[in-house]
C-alpha cells in the first residue's frame, strides 16, 4: 500500500524521518521494478543551518522543497551523486528527509547492472549509491510520490528500541545545528552507511 500524502504533510520532519525507517522505496522504469527498505534517514528543516532552504530562502535548486509534502526533491551533490529527499510539511514550509540507505528487496539483478557490479554487498548503503541502484535521477525532482514511477510503500514495523539517533553527516558548515541528532538508522543493519 502506498503511503498517503497526509503522512508527509505533517509538521514534524524529525518524526517523519524516524517513521520512514522500515518503509519501502520503489521505482518502475521501463516496466522494471526495483525496491528497498529504508534503513537510514536524515531530517532537514528551514529552521536550521543544515537545510538547503535555511530561513525559508528559495533558490532555483531548492524550489521543490517549498511544495506540499509528498514530492521528490532530487539534487546533484559534488557534481556526481543524485540524492533523493522526500519533501514534508505544508507548502512554503521547506522541510525534507534525505534517504541515506536502503536494504534491497526487489530487482536486485537490475540494481547490480546499474551499479556495474556482481556483488550485492553494500550497493545501496549510501545516498548516492541507492539512487543509482534504483534508477533515481534529477528527472524525478518534483515528482509526486503518489502518482509517478517513484513511490513509498508501507513496509516492515520498526520498534523504537531499534532506532539509533545521531548527528547528520557532512554538514559541519551548519555550526551548532550540525550537532542536532537528526540522523536515524536501524541498529545492526548491514546496509546502513559507514561513517
Helices and strands as residue ranges (DSSP letters): H 5-8, H 13-19, E 24-29, E 32-45, G 54-56, G 63-66, E 72-77, E 81-87, E 95-106, H 108-115, H 127-134, G 138-140, E 150-153, G 160-162, E 163-166, G 172-179, E 183-186
